[in-house]
Amino acid sequence: MKTVIGIILIVAALFLGYLGVNQVQESANSVEILGVELSAEDKGGKETGYIHMGLGVVALAGGIFLLSKKKD
């Protein structure tokens, strides 16, 4: 049972990491008009992306811990 939960946590970690990276990348845009570059940044979107990545790291650590634990 612990193996199944560990695998689910690792898959969830990969999904959360993917969501986080996409959120951070999409939170900033820039446009160049007549030689002037205008940029806009969504700080809330960046924060959300970093939270997703942090949760992904925690889930990955938990999954690896469950998979590496010796069976009793």
Residue frames as qw, qx, qy, qz and C-alpha x, y, z in Angstrom:
[[0.000, 0.884, 0.467, 0.000, 0.00, 0.00, 0.00],
 [0.317, -0.779, 0.102, 0.531, 2.86, 2.36, 0.81],
 [0.426, -0.075, 0.593, 0.679, 4.33, 1.74, -2.64],
 [0.187, 0.656, 0.635, 0.363, 1.11, 2.80, -4.35],
 [0.178, -0.938, -0.230, 0.188, 0.87, 5.98, -2.26],
 [0.455, -0.542, 0.323, 0.629, 4.54, 6.74, -2.99],
 [0.365, 0.209, 0.645, 0.638, 4.01, 6.40, -6.73],
 [0.036, 0.831, 0.527, 0.177, 0.89, 8.59, -6.57],
 [0.315, -0.858, -0.039, 0.403, 2.83, 11.26, -4.67],
 [0.438, -0.295, 0.475, 0.704, 5.63, 11.24, -7.26],
 [0.244, 0.485, 0.657, 0.523, 3.16, 11.57, -10.14],
 [0.128, -0.914, -0.383, 0.035, 1.40, 14.39, -8.28],
 [0.429, -0.668, 0.150, 0.590, 4.77, 16.07, -7.72],
 [0.383, 0.041, 0.574, 0.723, 5.55, 15.99, -11.43],
 [0.071, 0.713, 0.608, 0.342, 2.12, 17.43, -12.24],
 [0.282, -0.901, -0.220, 0.244, 2.45, 20.21, -9.64],
 [0.465, -0.442, 0.316, 0.699, 5.95, 21.06, -10.88],
 [0.300, 0.325, 0.630, 0.638, 4.67, 21.29, -14.44],
 [0.074, -0.855, -0.491, -0.151, 1.79, 23.54, -13.40],
 [0.415, -0.790, -0.051, 0.448, 4.13, 25.74, -11.36],
 [0.439, -0.208, 0.432, 0.760, 6.66, 26.23, -14.14],
 [0.170, 0.529, 0.621, 0.553, 3.92, 27.08, -16.65],
 [0.217, -0.889, -0.398, 0.065, 2.33, 29.54, -14.20],
 [0.427, -0.657, 0.118, 0.610, 5.63, 31.36, -13.64],
 [0.376, 0.016, 0.555, 0.742, 6.40, 31.51, -17.37],
 [0.056, 0.621, 0.630, 0.462, 2.94, 32.82, -18.28],
 [0.288, -0.799, -0.401, 0.344, 2.90, 35.49, -15.57],
 [0.187, -0.664, 0.187, 0.700, 5.15, 37.88, -17.51],
 [0.612, 0.587, 0.453, 0.275, 4.67, 39.26, -21.02],
 [0.204, -0.598, 0.154, 0.759, 6.46, 41.93, -23.03],
 [0.559, 0.703, 0.414, 0.148, 5.72, 43.77, -26.26],
 [0.394, -0.306, 0.210, 0.841, 8.03, 45.93, -28.35],
 [0.317, 0.835, 0.448, 0.051, 6.39, 48.96, -29.99],
 [0.312, 0.914, -0.055, 0.255, 8.44, 51.45, -32.01],
 [0.518, 0.456, -0.511, 0.512, 11.67, 50.38, -30.33],
 [0.312, -0.448, 0.486, -0.683, 10.21, 50.65, -26.81],
 [0.449, -0.092, -0.889, 0.004, 9.73, 47.46, -24.86],
 [0.536, -0.395, 0.170, -0.726, 6.68, 47.33, -22.62],
 [0.406, 0.019, -0.907, 0.115, 6.40, 44.56, -20.07],
 [0.627, -0.436, 0.057, -0.644, 3.71, 43.46, -17.65],
 [0.321, 0.166, -0.895, 0.263, 4.06, 41.04, -14.77],
 [0.705, -0.472, -0.257, -0.463, 1.45, 39.26, -12.69],
 [0.007, 0.492, -0.734, 0.468, 2.99, 38.92, -9.23],
 [0.727, -0.137, 0.425, -0.521, 0.06, 36.90, -7.90],
 [0.917, 0.324, -0.157, -0.173, 0.48, 34.41, -10.74],
 [0.446, 0.549, -0.641, 0.297, 4.17, 34.10, -9.99],
 [0.350, -0.391, 0.648, -0.552, 3.45, 33.48, -6.30],
 [0.886, 0.056, 0.212, -0.408, 0.94, 30.79, -7.18],
 [0.792, 0.470, -0.389, 0.012, 3.49, 29.16, -9.49],
 [0.182, 0.518, -0.716, 0.431, 6.12, 29.09, -6.76],
 [0.614, -0.232, 0.519, -0.548, 3.60, 27.61, -4.32],
 [0.939, 0.231, -0.048, -0.252, 2.80, 24.83, -6.81],
 [0.615, 0.518, -0.554, 0.216, 6.51, 24.11, -7.27],
 [0.156, -0.472, 0.677, -0.543, 7.05, 24.04, -3.49],
 [0.803, -0.071, 0.359, -0.470, 4.19, 21.61, -2.99],
 [0.866, 0.404, -0.280, -0.092, 5.62, 19.50, -5.80],
 [0.309, 0.542, -0.693, 0.361, 8.97, 19.30, -4.01],
 [0.462, -0.302, 0.617, -0.561, 7.26, 18.26, -0.76],
 [0.908, 0.149, 0.130, -0.368, 5.20, 15.59, -2.56],
 [0.712, 0.511, -0.477, 0.067, 8.31, 14.31, -4.35],
 [0.027, 0.492, -0.740, 0.458, 10.21, 14.03, -1.07],
 [0.672, -0.134, 0.494, -0.534, 7.30, 12.18, 0.54],
 [0.908, 0.318, -0.097, -0.254, 6.99, 9.80, -2.41],
 [0.536, 0.531, -0.619, 0.215, 10.69, 9.02, -2.43],
 [0.254, -0.412, 0.695, -0.531, 10.62, 8.49, 1.33],
 [0.823, 0.005, 0.333, -0.460, 7.73, 6.03, 1.07],
 [0.874, 0.414, -0.235, -0.102, 9.35, 4.11, -1.79],
 [0.418, 0.555, -0.640, 0.328, 12.77, 3.89, -0.16],
 [0.530, -0.457, 0.500, -0.510, 11.49, 2.77, 3.24],
 [0.158, 0.197, -0.967, -0.036, 12.27, -0.88, 3.97],
 [0.706, -0.271, -0.389, -0.527, 9.31, -3.23, 4.12],
 [0.378, -0.431, 0.666, -0.478, 8.64, -4.73, 7.53]]
